[in-house]
Amino acid sequence: MPRFADNWVVDKCMFDYVAGGVCACCGFPHLFAPGGLEGMINAFSDLETDAATMELNAAKASPWPPDMRDQIWSDRLLLRFKMKKEMKGYRNFLEGVVKDGNDGGDDDGGGDGDDGGSGVVDDDDQDHDVSDGGEVDINDAIPILEKFCMNELSPRQIQGIFQLPRSELTEVLNSKYKICSAFAVVFCTVVEQVANFKVTGYPTDARSNSNGDNSEEIFEQNLKFKKVGRGFCVDIITSSGTINEKVLRMFLQRMVGLAGPTLLARAAKSSSSSSTSEGGGGGSGGSGGGGGSS
């Protein structure tokens, strides 16, 4: 069994969990959910009947013992619920970028003294609901943001933005989303697998949208991990020291996807989709990371 393969992920998660990788505050959340895991899955209003059934079947097919499985799946649902609530903030931000750009405010990236073009809107910020009927196309924000990055930021600044230390991922999971149970054990292990993805020999397994958008595949191909300094990063700077416009546009396309309508890209439905959807909760590289946090 090669190191960092899917079986390694399962074995390491089991070892870390048994060795004490779960805290007392969230060690037995399934005991407080009426109907157990099935009741919790059915309680989430964003899951239709078929989706809830597929979710439960995927949980039952996972390699984890029942107690550990219930913790993983309950926190998995909780994380997805919290991240879906954030999609509105991204949409408000992108709509604000489009509005400012249409008003001629994209030259300085800020508009008429508004902060809409300067960062992601908080969950509770409702100021940028510029469209009640959906007439603003958030994809129009891509060339505006691309122009801002190319004209207003230096290659060094761009490189600093497009990198993330590995430890910060688990810190965000704990501090922002308040998740530190068995799911965190799986999350940390999958992050380690992704950091060593080349060792596994697995191919890129990105999902292409029905409209032919392959930005997720391009993102996976460009995602790198540097053990010293930068951590996770993308090849945003060329060998000549200029900004890689193709990679920048790819990232902005993925950023627009954070506004929905779905949390993650979905593959085209097929007769076998029910057996492959949402993964087993462990490894398989990219799908392990996506399935674990979607």
N, C-alpha and C positions, 0 to 999 in steps of 0.2 A: 504493500500500500504506500504510494508516494506521499510525502509530507505535504500538507495543505490541501489534499484532496477531500472529497465530501466525507469519506469515512473517517478521516482525521478530524474533521469538524465535529462530527457526532461524538467521537471518543473523547476529544478534548473538552467538549461541553459537559459531558457526563462526569468526567474527572473533576473539573472545576466546580461543578454544582455539588457533587458529593463532598468535595473537600471544603465546602463552606462558602461557595460563591453566591449566596443569597442572604439578604438581611432579614432580621426578625420582623421589621415593619411590614414586609410584603411577602412573607413566606407562605401564607396559606390564603390567598385572595379568593380561591374557588369555594372556600367554606362559606363565604358571605354572599355568594351569588345565587339567588333562587333558581333552582333548576340546573345548577352547575354550569358547565361550559356551554351546553346547548341553550340554557336559558339566557346566558349572557349574549351569545351570538344572535338569538332571536330578539333581544332587547334593543339592538342597534337598528334604528329606523332606516338607515341608509342601505341596509341589506335587504333586498327583496327575497321572496321565499326561495327561489332557485339559488340565488347567491348565498343565502344563509345555509342551505343544504350542502352546497359545494364547500363552503367554509368548514362546516362540521365534518364532512367526509375527509377533507384535507387534514384536519386536526387529528382525526382518528388514524389516518395513515402515517402520521409522523412517527419518528423513531423514539420519542421520549416517553418515559414512564408517565402514568396518568396525572400524578400531582404536578410534576414538572411541566407536562404538556398543558395543563390548565393554566398555570402561571404564564407560560410563554404566549399562549393564544389570547388570554385575557388582556395582557399588556400589549400584544400586537394590535388587537382591536382598539384599545385605548389610544395607542400612538396614532393609528390611522384616523381615529375620530378627531384628535387634537390637530393633526396636520391638515385635515380637510377644512377645519374651521379657519385655518390660516390662508386658505386659497382666496378668500374675499379680499384680504389685505393686499395680496399680490395683484389681484385684478384692479383694485382701486389705484394702486401705484402705477400700473401700466396704462390705465385709462387716463390718469393724470399726465403721464408722459406724452401720450398722443394728443391730449387737449393742449398742453403747453406747446407741443411741436406745431400743431395747426395754428396756434396763435402767434407763431414766430418766436417762441421762447426757447427753442432747442439750441440756439447758437451759444447760449451761456449755460444751458443745462438746468436752469432753475425756473424759468417762466417769470410771472409777475410777482416776484417776492415769495412765491409759494415753495414749500419744501417737497412738492410732489416729485421732482426729478432728482432728489438728493439721496433717497434711501427707501427701504421697504417700509410700508405703512404698518403700524402696530395693529394688532387684532381688533382693538377697540376704536380705531380711527375710522370714522365714517365720512370724512370731509371730501373724499374724492369720488363719491358716487355721481359721476358726471353723466351717467346714462342709466335711465330706468328701463329703457326698451331694448338695450343691447345693440344700439346702432354704432357704438365705438368698437372698431376691430383692433383688439390688443396686439395683433401681429404687426400693426403699423408702428408699434413702439420699437421693433427690432432695428430698422435703419436709423431711427433717431438716437437710440442708445449706442449703436455702432459708431455713428458720427461723433457722439460725445466722447467715447473712449478713444477714438483715433485722433481727435483734434485737441482734447483737453487733458489727456493723461499721457504720461511718458511710458515707454516700454517697461521701465523699472517699477513704476506705480502699478501698471497692469499685472506684471508678474507677481507683485506682492498681494494683489487682490485674489488671483487665481491659484491659491495654495492653502492647504489646511493641514495642520499637524494631526497625526492620528489620534493622539490623546484627547484632542478637543471634541472629537465625535462622541466619545463616551461621556465626556463632561456635559455636553449639550443634552444628551439623553437623560442624564441624571438631574442636572440643575434646571433645565427648561421644561422637560416633559415628566419629571419626577418618576422615572422608571429605573429601578435598581434590583429587580428580582431576577428570576431565571432567564427572562428575555434578555437582560443585559449581559448575561453570560454568553448566550448565543450571539448576540450582537457583537460583542468584543471579539469573539472567535472568528466570525465571518469577516469583520474588518481586517483581522490578521490574514485571513485567507485572501482577501482582495488585494492586500498590500503585497502578497507573494503570488499573485495570480499567474505569472509566467511559469512558475515552478510546477503548477498543476497540469499544464499542457492543454487546458480546456480552451475551446474556441469561444469567440465572442458570441454571446447569446442574447443580444439586445432584441427588443420587440419593435417592429416597424408599425406605425399607425396605418389605418385603412386608407389614409390620403397620401401614402407614400413617403411620409416624413421619416427619414433615417437618421435624424440628429442623435438619437440615443446610441445607435451603433457607432457613429463617428465619435461621440463622447467617450464610449468605452475604449475605442481604439487609441484615443489620445490621453486617457487617464494614466498617469504614472505615479509611482511612489518612490520618493527619495529618502533613504534612511537617515541621511545627514541633512539637517536644515529644513527643507521645504515640505516634507511629508507628502500628502496627496497633492498633485498638481496636474495641469494640462500644458501641452506644448504651445503656449500662447505666444512665445517669442521665438523667432526664427534664428538660424545660426548666424545671420548677419546682424542680429540685434534689433530687428524691426518686429512690429506686431503682426502675428499671423492672422490675417483677416478671415480666412476660412474657419479656423478654430474659434475665433471670437464670435462669428455669426452662429456657429453651431451651439456655443454656450448660451447665447441670447435666445436661440430657439428653444433650448431646454428650459431656460428661465421663464419664458412665456408659458410653458407647459405647467408651471407651478400654479397658475391661475385657474387650472381646470380645463375642461369639465371633469376629468378624472384625475385622481392623485398620481397615478402612474400610467405610462403608455400600455395599451392593451393590444395583444395580438389578435388577428382575425379569428373569429370563432370557427371551430371545427368540431367534428364528431368526437374527437379525443380531448376537447378542451377541458371537460370536467375532470379528467384524470390528471391533467398537467397543470391546471390552473392553481396559482397560489403556492406551489411548491410544498414540500413536506415540512418546512420549518427549520431546515438545517442548512446544508451547503449549496452545492452546484454553483459556486462562484457568484456571477452577477445575479442569477435568479435567487440564490440564497440570500443575498443582501436585499434584493427587492422584495422577495416573498416574506422576509422577516420583518420588514418595516412598512409594508404597503398598507 
